[in-house]
Amino acid sequence: MQRIDWVRFIPVSTAVALLVFVLDVVFHGTLAKGMYVGYPSRTPEETMSLFPFLVLTYLGQLMTFCYLYLKVSPARSKAHAVWWGLWGGLFVMYPNMQFFVAVRDTSWTLLWAQVTEGIALTVVTALVFEIFYRPRASHFG
């Protein structure tokens, strides 16, 4: 089984999750500012009051994503991190695809933009985690 160096894992995965969160917030505040026009959403005031919960969901999801990378991928390389980011990112985005079915007046364009963005963020997560955590090869025994 792959051993996890928790002293490195916790701070590195936390920092990576926070970095990706900031990148996502900046992306939605600049390049994708109008992405959710017409999409059912909360008021800005409600959104800001729930912002701490949003940060916690990013931490939980992306730290788990990094943990799974260590457990699922026995090989350690940047290429494997990108591969995990692509495939794992697709699985992370399945709930968005299910939510899309239930929400009226959303478009296929918005769905594919969300899926593409989510996969890009998970690729960044896995790659940056791989670079800074530097996980070692699996240890069996």
C-alpha positions as CSV (number, residue, x, y, z in Angstrom):
1,M,0.0,0.0,0.0
2,Q,1.1,3.5,-0.7
3,R,2.2,5.2,2.5
4,I,1.2,8.8,2.9
5,D,3.5,11.3,4.6
6,W,0.7,13.1,6.5
7,V,3.1,15.9,7.6
8,R,3.6,16.8,4.0
9,F,0.2,15.8,2.7
10,I,-2.0,18.0,4.9
11,P,-0.2,21.3,4.2
12,V,0.5,20.6,0.5
13,S,-3.0,19.4,-0.3
14,T,-4.5,22.3,1.7
15,A,-2.4,24.8,-0.2
16,V,-3.1,23.3,-3.5
17,A,-6.9,23.2,-2.8
18,L,-6.8,26.9,-1.7
19,L,-4.8,27.9,-4.8
20,V,-7.3,26.2,-7.1
21,F,-10.1,27.8,-5.2
22,V,-8.5,31.3,-5.8
23,L,-7.9,30.5,-9.5
24,D,-11.6,29.5,-9.9
25,V,-12.9,32.6,-8.1
26,V,-10.6,34.8,-10.3
27,F,-11.7,33.0,-13.4
28,H,-15.4,33.5,-12.6
29,G,-14.8,37.1,-11.7
30,T,-12.9,37.9,-14.9
31,L,-12.9,35.7,-18.0
32,A,-16.2,33.9,-17.2
33,K,-18.0,36.8,-15.5
34,G,-21.2,36.3,-17.6
35,M,-21.1,32.5,-17.5
36,Y,-24.1,32.1,-15.3
37,V,-26.4,34.8,-16.6
38,G,-29.9,33.4,-16.6
39,Y,-28.8,30.5,-14.5
40,P,-30.8,30.0,-11.2
41,S,-28.6,31.4,-8.5
42,R,-28.5,33.1,-5.1
43,T,-28.2,36.8,-4.6
44,P,-24.7,38.2,-4.1
45,E,-25.4,38.8,-0.4
46,E,-26.5,35.2,0.1
47,T,-23.5,33.9,-1.9
48,M,-21.1,35.9,0.2
49,S,-22.6,34.6,3.5
50,L,-22.1,31.0,2.2
51,F,-18.5,31.7,1.0
52,P,-16.9,29.9,4.0
53,F,-18.9,26.8,3.2
54,L,-17.8,27.0,-0.4
55,V,-14.1,27.1,0.7
56,L,-14.7,24.1,2.9
57,T,-16.2,22.1,0.0
58,Y,-13.2,22.9,-2.1
59,L,-10.8,21.8,0.7
60,G,-12.7,18.6,1.2
61,Q,-13.1,17.7,-2.4
62,L,-9.7,18.6,-3.6
63,M,-7.8,17.2,-0.6
64,T,-9.8,14.0,-1.2
65,F,-8.9,14.1,-4.9
66,C,-5.2,14.3,-3.9
67,Y,-5.5,11.5,-1.5
68,L,-7.2,9.3,-4.1
69,Y,-4.4,10.2,-6.5
70,L,-1.9,8.7,-4.1
71,K,-4.0,5.6,-3.5
72,V,-5.1,5.0,-7.1
73,S,-2.0,5.8,-9.1
74,P,0.9,3.6,-8.2
75,A,3.3,5.4,-10.6
76,R,4.5,8.9,-9.7
77,S,5.1,11.4,-12.5
78,K,3.7,14.6,-14.0
79,A,2.2,12.6,-16.8
80,H,0.4,10.3,-14.4
81,A,-0.8,13.4,-12.5
82,V,-2.2,14.9,-15.7
83,W,-3.9,11.6,-16.6
84,W,-5.5,11.4,-13.1
85,G,-6.6,15.0,-13.4
86,L,-8.3,14.2,-16.7
87,W,-10.1,11.0,-15.6
88,G,-10.6,11.9,-12.0
89,G,-11.9,15.3,-13.1
90,L,-14.5,13.7,-15.4
91,F,-15.8,11.7,-12.4
92,V,-15.8,14.9,-10.2
93,M,-18.0,16.6,-12.8
94,Y,-20.7,13.9,-13.0
95,P,-22.8,15.6,-10.3
96,N,-22.9,18.7,-12.5
97,M,-24.1,16.6,-15.4
98,Q,-26.9,15.2,-13.1
99,F,-27.8,18.6,-11.8
100,F,-28.0,19.9,-15.4
101,V,-30.9,17.5,-16.1
102,A,-32.9,18.8,-13.2
103,V,-32.4,22.6,-13.7
104,R,-34.6,24.3,-16.3
105,D,-33.2,26.8,-18.8
106,T,-29.6,25.7,-18.6
107,S,-27.8,25.1,-21.8
108,W,-25.5,22.4,-23.2
109,T,-22.9,25.1,-23.8
110,L,-22.9,25.9,-20.1
111,L,-22.7,22.3,-19.1
112,W,-19.7,21.6,-21.4
113,A,-18.1,24.8,-20.2
114,Q,-18.5,23.6,-16.5
115,V,-17.2,20.2,-17.3
116,T,-14.2,21.6,-19.2
117,E,-13.4,24.0,-16.4
118,G,-13.8,21.4,-13.7
119,I,-11.4,19.0,-15.5
120,A,-8.9,21.8,-16.1
121,L,-9.0,22.6,-12.4
122,T,-8.5,18.9,-11.4
123,V,-5.6,18.6,-13.8
124,V,-4.0,21.7,-12.2
125,T,-4.7,20.2,-8.8
126,A,-3.1,16.9,-9.5
127,L,-0.1,18.4,-11.3
128,V,0.7,21.0,-8.7
129,F,0.2,18.5,-5.9
130,E,2.6,16.1,-7.7
131,I,5.2,18.8,-8.0
132,F,5.1,19.9,-4.4
133,Y,4.2,16.7,-2.6
134,R,6.7,14.6,-4.6
135,P,5.1,11.3,-3.7
136,R,7.5,8.4,-3.7
137,A,6.9,5.1,-5.5
138,S,4.6,2.6,-3.8
139,H,5.9,0.7,-0.8
140,F,4.5,-2.8,-0.4
141,G,4.9,-4.8,2.8
